[in-house]
Amino acid sequence: MSRGNPNPTRPTVTLHMVSSLDGIIAKKDNSVSWLNDSGEVYEKGVSISEEEAAAFVKAIDCYVLGSRTYEHALQLGWPYGDTPTVVTTNRMLPSTKKSVQFYSGDLKRLVDEILAPRYRNIWLVGGAMLCQRFLRLGLVDEIRLSIVPVLLGDGLRLFDSSVPEERWHLKNVVAYKTGIVELLYGSQPTSSKP
Ligand SMILES: NC(=O)c1ccc[n+]([C@@H]2O[C@H](COP(=O)([O-])OP(=O)(O)OC[C@H]3O[C@@H](n4cnc5c(N)ncnc54)[C@H](OP(=O)(O)O)[C@@H]3O)[C@@H](O)[C@H]2O)c1
């Protein structure tokens, strides 16, 4: 399963992020037009139907996000549906959705004691600060990066110098007609998984 943990009840924590070619996940002004489809078509790429996308998303049991990502998601339009969502914050934020729970404190405890008994497929969806904290604590099993073919130069970087040196193992690559490339890495070689 994950991180060599023989416990089959441990869930998989997948860090998912959309990044520019130069590793930026948000512009300074928080504008998101860089995420838009350019209209160009990469002929050798694949596309997925709405049904396939919906089935994929349905398999996600729980989302975890930092408070800044939460606030931005509320502004842009909530993308997580009714799937249980944990928002980490030390503030008293207004509760806007039944599916949202707030959490403050030890992130290892969050994963091991609160999420693991309930969920199998946990998606950590940002932002940079929360992802870096999860990586420092060794709580990420998979990294799924969707690379948008754009250089942004300046902005919020997904990985900073606090991220520990670690070898990750390529599990899958998908190139889409839109020019987006999705890279999936695991914390262990695929061959060593049970
Ligand atoms: N491109 C993408 O795929 C993508 C995905 C997600 C987000 N984003 C963008 O990334 C930006 C936000 O990222 P960010 O790095 O600035 O912030 P963030 O990671 O979303 O949120 C950071 C906040 O999480 C809370 N937090 C973290 N660890 C905690 C803990 N152990 N206990 C309690 N609270 C904890 C703190 O909230 P309090 O300050 O409330 O205490 C902290 O300020 C936004 O612009 C968003 O749109 C992009």
The ligand as an ORCA input file, in Angstrom:
! r2SCAN-3c Opt
* xyz 0 1
  N      -3.371     25.131     -9.302
  C      -3.979     24.348     -8.439
  O      -4.248     23.157     -8.710
  C      -4.352     24.872     -7.089
  C      -4.925     23.992     -6.172
  C      -5.228     24.485     -4.896
  C      -4.992     25.809     -4.571
  N      -4.456     26.627     -5.498
  C      -4.199     28.038     -5.147
  O      -3.263     28.088     -4.079
  C      -3.525     29.267     -3.300
  C      -3.619     28.901     -1.828
  O      -2.470     28.194     -1.418
  P      -1.652     28.630     -0.110
  O      -0.399     27.842     -0.101
  O      -1.563     30.115     -0.085
  O      -2.607     28.231      1.094
  P      -3.352     26.865      1.525
  O      -2.357     25.755      1.614
  O      -4.577     26.671      0.696
  O      -3.859     27.251      2.981
  C      -2.938     27.541      4.005
  C      -3.698     27.621      5.302
  O      -4.083     26.298      5.734
  C      -4.197     26.320      7.142
  N      -3.380     25.262      7.734
  C      -2.320     24.611      7.195
  N      -1.877     23.674      8.050
  C      -2.680     23.720      9.136
  C      -2.780     22.989     10.338
  N      -1.935     21.982     10.621
  N      -3.765     23.305     11.215
  C      -4.628     24.321     10.959
  N      -4.593     25.034      9.837
  C      -3.640     24.733      8.934
  C      -3.782     27.703      7.630
  O      -5.029     28.404      7.693
  P      -5.383     29.688      8.618
  O      -4.480     30.775      8.104
  O      -6.824     29.902      8.313
  O      -5.105     29.299     10.034
  C      -2.921     28.199      6.476
  O      -2.828     29.608      6.416
  C      -4.804     29.862     -3.845
  O      -4.486     30.905     -4.730
  C      -5.414     28.718     -4.600
  O      -6.279     29.121     -5.628
  C      -4.119     26.201     -6.757
*
